[in-house]
Amino acid sequence: MKGYTHGLLLVLFLVAAIVCYVIGIPSGAVGFVLAGIAFEGLFWFGILGRKRNSE
């Protein structure tokens, strides 16, 4: 169950980043672009973050 929620959270971070970029870049809204960068960082940290012990 933990892997399922972790994967779902990563997908939500990625979707939120894409939405923020789509809204922020054409309109020049710096806040949305910064939020997109933050969500993308959370996404990559979740994928490349700490290694888990399989024990």
N, C-alpha and C positions, 0 to 999 in steps of 0.2 A: 504493500500500500504506500509505503514511503516513497518508492521510486515513481509511482504513478503521480503522486501529488507534486513531486519535484519536477517531473517532466511537464506537467500541466502548468506549473508556475513559470517554467522557462518559456513555454509557448506564449503565455500571457505577457511576459516581459518583452518578447520579440514583437508581438502584435502591437503592444503599446508603443514601442519604439518606432515602428513603421508608421503608425497612425500619427504620432507626434511629428515625424519628419514630413509626412504628406501634408499636414496642416501648416506646419511652421515654415518650411522652405519657400513655397510659393508666395505666402503672405508676408514673409519677412518677420514673423513673430519669433523673436529670440528666445522667449520663454519656452515655446514648444520645441524648438531645436535643442535647447539645453535639457529639457525633460527627455527628449529622444535619446540624447547622449547618455543620460543617467540610466534609462531603461536598457539601452544596449549594453552598457557596462555591467549592469546586473545580470543580463543574459549571458555574457561571456564569462563573467565570474562564476556563474552557476555551472557552466560547461567545463571551464578550465580550472575551476577552484580546487579546493583541497581534495586530495585522494582519500577515498574511504577504504577502511580495512574490510576485507571480505569475510573475516572471521566472525 
